Amino acid sequence: MPGFDAVLFDVDGTLLHSKPGILDTFAYAFRAMGLDPQGMDLERYLGPPLRRSFGEHFSREEDVEKAVQYYRTRYAERGMHMCAPFPGVVEMLRDLRQAGLVLATATSKPTAVVTPILQEQGIADCFDYIGGASMDKSIDTKTAVIRSVLAQPALQGKRVLMVGDRRDDMQGAADCGIPAAAVLYGYGSLEELSAWNPCFMAQDCPALTAYIVNT
């Protein structure tokens, strides 16, 4: 019997290689707000909530919200189509489903945004529940996202593992009292992830699948 009954997956950098679309959209949003993205380390914004990222540049809440709207409009038009599953993701999700595990997402993307992306990539049906942030600020951190997913009926009484590639994923899991596994093929560094002492560090999807099924 596996040690886990359910797995929560981060999406960007864990299931989908979405960096091109995210960086393109951030650059667009900053330009629309009158800032030059040249010289910015846009990759640092791969993973964290949008409002926190834009909050580093804009002090007024209305400007942050305006930047978020620029981002979401552009991402829906262009950025969301510039992604693909990482190698082995489709097979991993299939194998975990066949092993009887409950699968859900726990992403900083709003649920309304991530659902059509997962559908376009052909993996939406792999999940018992698609969990994400809210469009407003009510569920706007990874901790809040994970907590909201854990409250769903499909997760009740389950031994749950969080899987992600960034600090927010590790911290959110710790805040919610569940173990976290880190993937090293995503956008977070070994140093960033090691600091949170994940229960497993996966080089690739086959290694992650074997750990989840055989633990």
C-alpha positions, 0 to 999 in steps of 0.5 A: 500500500503506498504511503500516499493516497493523494498528490497535489501538483504545482503546474508551472515548472512542475507539470508544464514548461510554461516559462516562455509564455510567462516571461513574454507576458510579464515583459508585456505587462511591464511595458504596458505599465511604463517600465522597461523589462530589459535588465529585469530578472523576470525568471524570479517571477516564475511561480510566485503570485502575480500581485506579490511580483508586481508589488515589488514595482508598484506601491499603489494597490490600483497599479498592482491590480492594473498590472495584473489585468494587463498580464491576464488579458495578454496571457489569455490571448497569447501566453497560455498557448506557449507551453507544453508538458515536461517530458514524462508528465503525461505518463506519470499522471497516467501511472499515478491514476492507475495506481489509484491515487487522487490527483489535484492541482494546487497552482498560483494560477487562478482556477479559471485560468489554469483549467483551459490550459490543462484542457488544451494540453490534454491532461485536465481529465487526469485530475480529480480536482483542479485547484488554484488561486482566486481571481481576487485576493481571497485565495492569493498565496500558495498556502491559501491555495493548498489549504483550499484544495485540502478542504475538498471532499476528495481529499478528506482522510487522505495522506497527501503529498505536495509536489512543486519546484519553488520555495512557495510550494515547499512553504505552502506545504509546510504551512498546511502540515503536509510533506512536499517533494521537489522536482529539480527539472523545474524553475527552482534551484537546488539551493532554494529547494534544499533549504526546505528539506523536502521529503524527496528531490526528483530529477525526473518524472519516472523517479517521482512516480517511483517514489510516490507509488513505492513509499 
